[in-house]
Amino acid sequence: MGKKPILFALLTMLCAVCNAQTENIKKLQQQLPLIHDSLRYVDALNRLGMLLYEENADSTLYYTEKARAIADRLAYPRGMADAANNLGIVYDIKGNLQLAMRYYNDARMRYLALHDSANVIQTLINIAMVYQEMGNNQKAVLHYKQAVSQGRTLRQDSIMSLVYYDYVLQYPDSISKDSVQVYIDRARKISLKYKDSVLLLAVDQLIARNYIKNNEEAKGITLLKQTLSKALAYKLYYLSLDLLTNLGDFYAPTDSAMAVKYYLQGLEITREKNYIIYNEHFTRILYNFYSAKNDNAAAFNYSKQLVALHDEQQKMSSNSGVDYIEYALKDQQLNSARTQSKYQMLFLFLAVLLCIMTLIIIIILWRSRKRSQKIAQALRVQFEQSESTMEALDLMNKDYARVIKIVAHDLRNPIGAINTITAMLQPDKTLTAETRELVNLVQVSSKNCLELINELLETDLDQQQNLKREKVNLNELLEQCTRLLSFMAQDKEQEVILNSNAPEVISADYEKLWRVMNNLIINAIKFSPAGSDIYIDAGQLNNEVVIAVADTGMGIPVSLQNQIFDPFTSARRQGTHNEQPIGLGLYISKQIIEAHHGKIWFESDAGKGTVFYVSLPMDNGAAIK
């Protein structure tokens, strides 16, 4: 589709909005002096500019610029958006596609800010038409598809009839055959819903063209003629000119006389209405038609008319009171000046603010310096006093740790004996049920006491971890630990799954590292429900070995998460089968990992599970190559 049919599409669309233009123009011009509300006045100016595009582009620019200036002064977003759209239409009709694109895009961005979906889609159609005129069909189709997609969410869907109409009119070949009919049906349904007689005729044009394309020429031509008759009766001349072009093009290959009849009818309308652009359109069609027929006399006659029309257009442009390019340049310069002024004011404000803040900071720093000097003097005295106190406390702490270990060591033998005796009494069938229950309670209690004593003996309460580094095959350590603890997991019908891709040999304390993995896996078993899986993953990440132990158990509540690495923590909870925790396992594990210059942390979601992570460095002597 060439430039002239594109203008037909644009102006047909505008006619749908601006029906009975002459009456509306006169009515608005009479009402303008009576409008005292500034925002309504801006809307009326923009509306008048829209209606006047057909008669005089200079008048359209005059009213639009007036509306734009007032809207800008009042910071009226809709007025500025409508004015930008009007300017896009003016430059589109004038043939300056770059400026048309600029103003259409400006209008679209303003409508987006207003959340005016209908006008956003309207500007998408306008931009698609400009891309088509530029010959960029890919972008034009893309904008039509975007308009169709966004239109599905509209509550007020009247604009969509225009989308479907223009899309099918310009790019029927880019739409599947089934979709073409769907779009035509939707456009007709919307037109009927809003009783839009203009668009109903435009849709009939699409239906007729679709008939012809699908080899139903008789039905298509009949409908085109009926639509033409109604369009002329309604004085819809732009639509009529497009229909006359369609009919002439249809008859041109087979019936020259009929084709010329329709072309001449269109030419007569353009001359009567003084549509110079469309007069040139039909004159050129007739010139090309007679040139193809080798009728040199008729072709020469129409070529003279084309030259005369061209001269008339040049004369009108010269006599125009507006230099459109100069206006656009001044508009751009004004916008640049406004932007520059805005940034200058912002910079000035920031500079003043910075000076005030600098002065305040200097005063605060001076007062803080005076205060800090006094505090430093007092702290120096307190430090000297506390230094001797800390030495005494450190010595006391070491003595305290030593006493705890001595007591724990001395208690282990008698409690171990109690545990052994109760274990021996358990199978004795001569015991009564009540006695057996008491023996069982003693055994469980003694077992818990032994675990606590062992934890205490293995805990470095004075925060000293003495590592015995050796070459440790981490994969074998994890496999052995998994194999041994799988028996414990089987009691709860659980499965421990290992996926290890760690370095084969690292430098670590085997026993202590075993203790860490043992604690983490036992915790995962303890706090996971029966029948669940425990996952152990190990691998190398950058210069670290990372081990993860994941379960799908009860998780750790947020309120307890900052306490679980504390010794004798209050965050202890029973396992899913009422297993009793000691409260030292994670504290010991943290000490051991940090002694290896590593890290231990966790991620937990209450009710969904927990993942404990252990990372050990591969450098600084931690790895053996």
Residue pairs with C-beta under 8 A, 6 or more apart in sequence:
1 132
1 169
1 170
3 133
4 277
4 278
4 281
5 169
5 170
5 242
5 245
6 129
6 132
6 133
6 170
7 93
7 277
8 238
8 239
8 241
8 242
8 245
9 129
9 166
9 169
9 170
9 242
10 89
10 92
10 93
10 126
10 129
11 54
11 238
12 198
12 202
12 236
12 238
12 239
12 242
13 125
13 162
13 165
13 166
14 50
14 53
14 89
15 21
15 198
15 236
15 238
15 239
16 162
16 196
16 198
16 199
16 202
17 50
18 24
18 50
18 51
19 198
21 51
21 54
24 47
24 51
25 48
25 51
25 52
25 55
28 44
28 47
28 48
28 51
29 48
31 44
32 41
32 44
32 45
32 48
35 41
35 44
38 70
38 74
38 76
39 74
39 76
39 79
41 70
42 67
42 70
42 71
42 74
42 76
42 79
43 67
43 78
43 79
43 82
45 63
45 64
45 66
45 67
45 70
46 63
46 64
46 67
46 79
46 82
46 83
46 86
48 63
49 59
49 60
49 61
49 62
49 63
49 64
49 67
49 83
49 86
50 60
50 86
50 89
52 59
52 60
52 63
53 60
53 86
53 89
53 90
53 93
57 90
57 93
57 94
57 320
57 322
57 324
58 320
58 321
58 322
60 86
60 89
60 90
61 87
61 90
61 322
61 324
61 327
62 322
64 83
64 86
64 87
64 90
65 83
65 327
67 79
67 82
67 83
67 86
68 79
68 80
68 83
68 84
68 87
70 76
70 79
71 77
71 78
71 79
71 80
71 83
72 80
77 110
77 113
77 114
78 114
78 116
80 110
81 107
81 110
81 111
81 114
81 116
81 119
82 107
84 103
84 104
84 106
84 107
84 110
85 103
85 104
85 107
85 119
85 122
85 123
85 126
87 99
87 103
88 100
88 101
88 102
88 103
88 104
88 106
88 107
88 123
88 126
89 100
89 126
90 324
91 97
91 99
91 100
91 103
91 324
91 328
92 100
92 104
92 126
92 129
92 130
92 133
93 277
94 324
96 324
96 325
96 328
97 130
97 133
97 134
99 324
99 325
99 328
100 126
100 130
101 127
101 130
102 328
104 123
104 126
104 127
104 130
105 123
105 127
107 119
107 123
108 120
108 123
108 124
108 127
111 119
111 120
111 122
111 123
112 120
117 150
117 153
117 154
118 154
118 156
118 158
118 159
120 150
121 147
121 150
121 151
121 154
121 159
121 160
121 163
122 159
122 162
124 143
124 144
124 146
124 147
124 150
125 143
125 144
125 147
125 162
125 163
125 166
127 143
128 139
128 140
128 141
128 143
128 144
128 147
128 166
128 170
129 140
129 166
129 170
131 137
131 139
131 140
131 143
132 140
132 170
137 171
137 174
140 170
140 171
141 171
141 174
144 163
144 166
144 167
144 170
144 171
147 163
147 167
148 160
148 163
148 164
148 167
148 183
151 157
151 159
151 160
151 163
154 160
157 190
158 190
158 193
158 194
158 196
160 186
160 187
160 190
161 186
161 187
161 190
161 191
161 194
161 196
161 199
161 203
162 199
164 183
164 184
164 186
164 187
164 190
165 187
165 199
165 202
165 203
165 206
167 175
167 183
168 175
168 180
168 183
168 184
168 187
168 206
168 210
169 202
169 205
169 206
172 180
172 209
172 210
172 213
175 183
180 210
181 210
184 203
184 206
184 207
184 210
187 199
187 203
187 206
188 200
188 203
188 207
190 196
190 199
191 199
191 200
191 203
192 200
197 234
198 234
198 236
198 239
201 227
201 230
201 231
201 234
201 236
201 239
202 239
204 223
204 226
204 227
205 224
205 227
205 239
205 242
205 243
205 246
207 223
208 219
208 220
208 221
208 222
208 223
208 224
208 227
208 246
209 220
209 224
209 246
210 220
211 217
211 219
211 220
211 223
212 220
212 221
212 250
213 220
217 250
221 247
221 250
224 243
224 246
224 247
224 250
225 247
227 243
228 240
228 243
228 244
228 247
231 237
231 239
231 240
231 243
232 240
237 269
237 273
237 275
238 278
240 266
240 269
241 266
241 269
241 270
241 275
241 278
241 281
241 282
244 262
244 263
244 265
244 266
244 269
245 262
245 263
245 266
245 281
245 282
245 285
247 259
247 262
248 259
248 260
248 262
248 263
248 266
248 285
249 259
250 259
251 258
251 259
251 262
252 259
252 289
256 289
256 293
259 289
260 286
260 289
263 282
263 285
263 286
263 289
264 282
264 286
266 278
266 282
267 279
267 282
267 283
267 286
269 275
270 276
270 278
270 279
270 281
270 282
271 279
276 309
276 312
276 313
276 316
277 313
279 309
280 306
280 309
280 310
280 313
283 302
283 305
283 306
283 309
284 302
284 306
286 298
286 302
287 299
287 302
287 303
287 305
287 306
290 296
290 298
290 299
290 302
291 299
397 461
397 462
398 462
400 461
401 461
401 462
404 456
404 461
405 456
405 457
405 461
408 453
408 456
408 457
409 453
409 457
411 449
411 453
412 450
412 453
412 454
412 457
415 446
415 449
415 450
415 453
416 446
416 450
418 442
418 446
419 443
419 446
419 447
419 450
422 439
422 440
422 442
422 443
422 446
423 443
425 431
425 439
426 436
426 439
426 440
426 443
431 439
448 580
448 582
451 582
452 582
452 584
455 582
455 584
455 585
455 588
456 584
458 515
458 588
459 567
459 584
459 587
459 588
459 591
460 591
461 567
463 591
465 512
465 591
465 592
465 594
465 595
467 508
467 509
467 512
467 595
467 596
468 509
468 510
468 511
469 507
469 508
469 509
469 621
470 507
470 508
470 509
470 510
471 505
471 506
471 507
471 624
472 505
472 506
472 507
472 508
472 510
472 513
473 504
473 505
474 500
474 502
474 503
474 504
474 505
474 506
474 508
474 538
474 545
474 547
475 500
475 502
475 504
475 538
477 510
477 513
477 514
477 517
478 498
478 500
478 502
478 517
478 536
478 538
478 547
479 498
479 500
481 514
481 517
481 518
481 521
482 496
482 498
482 521
482 536
485 496
485 518
485 521
485 522
485 525
486 495
486 496
488 522
488 525
489 495
489 496
489 525
489 534
492 525
492 528
492 529
492 530
492 531
492 576
492 577
493 530
493 531
494 525
494 528
494 530
494 531
494 532
494 533
494 534
495 533
495 534
496 521
496 525
496 533
496 534
496 536
497 533
497 534
497 535
497 536
498 536
499 535
499 536
499 537
499 538
500 536
500 537
500 538
500 539
501 538
501 539
501 540
502 538
502 539
502 540
502 545
502 547
503 540
503 545
503 618
503 623
505 623
505 624
506 545
506 616
506 618
506 622
506 623
506 624
507 621
507 622
507 623
507 624
508 596
508 616
508 622
509 592
509 595
509 596
512 592
512 595
513 592
513 596
515 588
515 589
515 592
516 588
516 589
516 592
516 593
516 600
516 614
517 547
517 549
519 585
519 586
519 588
519 589
520 549
520 589
520 612
520 614
521 534
521 536
521 549
522 585
523 585
523 586
523 612
524 534
524 549
524 550
524 551
524 553
524 610
524 612
525 534
525 551
526 575
526 576
526 579
526 581
527 551
527 553
527 554
527 573
527 575
527 576
527 610
528 534
528 551
528 552
528 553
528 554
528 576
528 609
529 552
529 553
529 554
529 576
530 576
530 577
532 551
532 552
532 553
533 552
534 549
534 550
534 551
535 548
535 549
535 550
535 551
536 547
536 548
536 549
536 550
537 547
537 548
537 550
538 545
538 546
538 547
538 548
539 545
539 546
540 546
540 618
541 615
543 617
543 618
543 619
544 598
544 615
544 616
544 617
544 618
545 615
545 616
545 618
546 613
546 614
546 615
547 613
547 614
547 615
547 616
548 611
548 612
548 613
548 614
549 611
549 612
550 609
550 610
550 611
550 612
551 609
551 610
551 611
552 608
552 609
553 576
553 609
553 610
554 573
554 576
554 606
554 607
555 604
555 605
555 606
555 607
555 608
555 609
555 610
556 564
556 571
556 602
556 604
556 606
556 610
557 606
558 606
560 571
560 573
561 602
561 604
563 569
563 570
563 571
564 571
564 586
564 602
565 586
565 587
565 590
565 600
566 587
567 583
567 584
567 587
568 583
568 584
569 583
569 586
569 587
572 581
572 582
572 583
573 581
574 580
574 581
575 581
589 600
590 600
593 599
593 600
593 614
593 616
594 600
596 616
596 617
596 622
597 616
597 617
597 620
597 622
598 614
598 615
598 616
598 617
599 613
599 614
599 615
600 612
600 613
600 614
600 615
601 612
601 613
602 610
602 611
602 612
602 613
603 610
603 611
603 613
604 610
604 611
616 622
